[in-house]
Amino acid sequence: MIEIRTSVLPDISRTVRDLRTADYEEIKALGVDPYDALFHGHVHGECYTAVGKNGIICMFGVVPEGDAGRIWLLGTNSVSNNYFGFCRLSKKWLLRLRPRYRMLFNVADARNDLTIRWLQWLGFEFGNTLTLGPAGHQFKEFCLWQSVQP
């Protein structure tokens, strides 16, 4: 069983210690320290922690930018052991977060095919490929617009 709760500061160091290689490489390619990235999300927006029987699975949230939100998630190595539960909960939480923002957006490391397929499965659309970070890695823009209700 996976529990989702509001993040607390000690979650940051616990998550960084067991960060998935792909997430670590993505954050470093952007030129950001993983601890600083999680701290920023914790302080400046909504921040949640998913916990399974073996500890933290991921931290995720949204940082508001006007009426849009920069959605993010950093996972630990426990994601692969909890993949189906993680996917089910990611859909559920996306439906919970989505109505609060006109659009959810961010960038994903173009090297990370698994993340890109997961984002597509969640319904995100992809835009431009950008060159970002100190080493000039490729990142794909992604977004999910709020549905317009009649």
C-alpha positions, 0 to 999 in steps of 0.5 A, a space after each residue: 500500500 502506498 500512502 501519500 502525505 504532505 512532505 516534511 523537510 526530512 523527506 528531502 534528504 531521504 529522497 536524495 539519498 536514494 534518488 533514481 539514476 535517471 532523475 539524478 542525471 536529469 536534475 544534474 543536466 539542468 545544473 541544479 543540485 537535487 537537494 536544492 530542487 526538492 527544497 524549492 518545490 517544498 517551500 514554493 508550492 504544493 509538495 507531497 511524499 509517496 511512501 511504501 513499505 520500504 520507505 519513500 517512493 517519490 516526492 512530487 508537487 506543483 510550483 505555481 507560476 501565475 495561473 499555471 503550475 510547474 509540475 515535478 516529481 523526483 523518484 527513488 529506486 523504490 519506484 520500480 518496486 511499486 510501479 503499478 501502484 505508482 502509476 495508479 496513484 499518479 493518475 489519481 493525483 494528477 486529477 486532483 492537482 489539475 483543476 487548480 491550474 490553467 496549465 501544468 508544464 515542465 521539461 523532461 530529459 529527452 534521454 529518459 524514454 520511460 519518463 516520456 512514455 509515462 507522461 504521455 500515458 498521463 495525457 501530457 502533450 510534448 512541444 519543443 525540444 530545448 537545449 538546457 543546462 551547463 552541458 547543453 542536454 536536450 529536454 522536451 517541453 510538456 504540458 497539460 491544459 485545463 479542460 474548458 467546461 461549457 
